[in-house]
Amino acid sequence: MRQHGSDIFIGDLARAVAALGGDDLQTAAVAGLLGFRIEPPGSAPTPEEQRLLEPEEVGPQPPSVQADPREARAEASEPAVESPATEYLEYDVVEPEVEYVRAAKKTAPPAAPSWPAWERAAPAGPRHLPLFLPQWTRGVLSEVAATWRAAGAVDVPHALEVLARGTTPAELPRIYTPTLARGCRVLVDVGEGMAPFARDCWQLIAALRSVVGHELVEVFYFKDCPVFGVETEVDTRLVPFRSPPRATPVLLLSDLGIATPSFSLRRAAARDWLQLAQELYLAACPLLALVPYPRYRWPRGLVKALTVIQWDRCTTASSVRRAKEEY
């Protein structure tokens, strides 16, 4: 007997059946009017069907979770999205030989490139302000790489003096003028102290090549001091430092050890820089150092041996010319 959810109880049905009497059909009809349904005699479950099932006879059933109508409406409103493919990790499959090789590669120290390569691969950051003012950079670099050469007009007073002595010169003397024809060699410090100025070094080298000429500018990299060895642009192996051809200007981009950590195992001393200056002096190659620190921080023992220029936004072509004349 099943009830369809009315407010009439089973006792009301019993009193109605007892009052009216009748057969099974009449009893079923009265039960239907009161909201009950009486099953026919042949539809009752047999005792075999009523027995409890054993655990092994019952298969795994998914848990019954009542669906939330709000989730159903949200799924109906959103478009269907394909589930992403399963991501497999590299070490999911464990193989002794393979895992040994992988562990060896993982513990091996990676090759650490110097900061010029890192700077080339670095993503574009915020707007960078160069150490030289852009409107003064070309004039400053022209003065830095310029050397004096007798390639101007004929020096008439000097030529008359030579002829008055009764000598016949092989070539008439000419007026000395600044020139960029000798090119320039750039020594870039890639030590820890110059890492904050990596982008400035790259910008300066590019600007110098646009002024002097790409084929006339040679760039070498070093750490601590060039006398310990230098690297070329195409080879990262250390090679001994060699002076450039005679009268070729040398531009040094370095902090002269000002910002080198005090606990560094390899730190250039003043005698190392003096050795570099001596080698270039014997080769008649003028040496000029651009240092991105104020004058009061320069090593006192190197100020008289090197032409040091403050690499800052206040530097002008006239200040570079004055520093070269004082040296």
Number of C-alpha atoms within 10 A of each C-alpha: 9 10 16 10 9 9 9 12 13 14 9 11 19 12 11 14 17 10 9 11 11 10 9 12 11 13 19 17 14 18 22 15 10 19 18 21 17 16 11 11 8 7 7 10 9 9 7 7 9 9 8 7 9 7 8 7 7 8 7 8 6 6 6 6 6 6 8 8 9 9 10 10 10 10 11 10 9 8 8 8 6 6 6 6 6 6 6 8 7 8 10 7 10 9 9 9 8 12 13 11 10 14 10 11 11 10 8 9 8 8 6 8 9 16 18 17 11 12 14 12 9 10 8 9 6 6 6 9 11 17 19 20 15 12 8 14 21 20 15 20 21 18 20 24 26 20 21 13 16 14 13 13 12 15 14 13 9 14 15 12 11 15 12 10 8 8 9 10 10 6 8 15 19 16 14 15 13 15 18 20 14 19 22 27 22 20 22 25 26 21 19 16 18 24 17 10 17 19 17 20 21 15 13 19 20 14 17 24 17 12 17 21 15 14 9 14 20 17 15 20 22 22 23 23 26 24 18 14 17 23 20 15 9 7 10 13 9 13 15 11 16 13 17 16 12 14 18 23 24 23 20 21 24 27 23 26 23 16 15 17 12 10 7 9 7 12 15 18 12 15 11 16 20 15 14 19 20 14 15 21 16 11 15 16 21 20 21 23 21 18 21 19 17 11 13 7 11 17 14 11 12 16 13 11 16 19 21 22 21 18 21 16 14 11 17 19 17 12 15 22 14 10 14 18 9 9 12
